[in-house]
């Protein structure tokens, strides 16, 4: 966020005039009984802050309002918490999430391999349960926009869930990625929405099928850009992911032709205050989703 001498403010590629800021202040003063999310929605509506699919940019607005409050420009209502900070989302464990018999062999033995979107309450609950049980990071509510998938193999003629995928909003700042693209802070803020992050990839522990991971990544990259556009009105042009080198070597990403471009600083994806420097550096891989991706990211 950048504040100019004339009272205007620049955030996420948009300049808010001094009259816009005055209107935001009026909204926060008038509707102080609302929650912060409700105020963010009201501000989006009043200022016409929409995504290309017609939905509010409520996540960005929420962050913008918090920054304005930190600068003493506005005062927001207290954060409403239904549970203490840091408590993980409670995921109910069911028999559907229990470990199954081993599935071992070659990829051709379990063809076809497929990918399905997670939709509906029951499928979502199972996806969350599997991630919470078997992914080393567990389930956390993703930052911003996201898509979730199951992938399955064929065992004795029946579809069998073999794992889970998630794509979500990208990390705000990754030094090696930003250098590789060649953009500055202003252009990054404007075009970051064209990147998606493969934030979860889980093959269930009883599934041991050679080359399954790279096959699944290939299937996902073939559909995720269109699926993202259908839901959010933006066609992403680059996928990114971070791999913990203390746990994995990134072999499946290499096999699926992802490009290793460096390592993170270890700060964490939303650590803008440099509070976690060097704590957990990750290897960074990217995958262009179209040939002119740099033109779009730099445009």
C-alpha positions, 0 to 999 in steps of 0.5 A: 500500500502506498499513500500519496501527498494528496490523500489518495492511496494505492493498493493492489494496482488500484488508486483510491482517491481522497474522496474514496478514502473519505467514503470508506471512513464514512462507511466504517463509522456509520456501520461499526456494528457490522463485522469486518467482512460485512464492511468489506462487502459494503465498501466493494459495493459502494466503490464498484470493486469487482472481479471480472466475474462480477463478484466482490474483491472482498478478500483484497478489500478486507486486507486493504481495510486492515492496512488503513486501520494500521495507518490510523486512517480508519477504525474497524470493529473488533475482530469477531472470533468464534474460537481462540487464534491458532486453533485448527479447524476441527475435522470429523473422522469417519470410516471413509477416511480410514486407511485401506488395503495397499494398491501397488503396481504400474500406472497402466495396471490401474488405468484410467486415471481421472480427476474430479472437482470437489463439489457438494458437502459430502465430497468436501468433508471427505477431501478435508478429512483425507488432507487432515489425516494424511498430509503433513500440513493438515487441513487449513482454510486456504488464503483467497480463491481455491479449487479442489480435486480428487484424483482416482485410479481404477482398481478391479474395474472400480474408481478408487480415490487415490489422493487430493489436489488443491490450487489456491491464490499465489504467494504475495511475494517470492523473490526468486519468482519475481526476479524470474518473471521480471516484474516490480512491485507495481506490476506484481500487485496488478497481475498477481491474480494470473498466478495460481499456487498448487498448495496441496498435493496428497497421494494417499499412503496406501497408494504406491503406483509408479509415475502416478504423481506426474500423471496427475499433475499433467491432468490437473494442468490440462484443466485447472486454468479453464476451471479457474476461469469458470469460477473466478473469471480470470484465466491463470497463466502460470502455476507455482508450488513450494516443495519442502526439501527436508521432506521431498525432492520434487521428483514428480514436478520435475517429471511433469516438466515444472521448472525449478527457479530457486528457493524461498527466503523461509518467511512464509507466504504472507509474512510481509513484515519479515518476521519468519526469515529463514525458518523454513525455506522451500524449493520453488517450481513454476509451470507456464500455462500458456506460451505468452505468460510473461507478456501477460504477467508484465503487461 
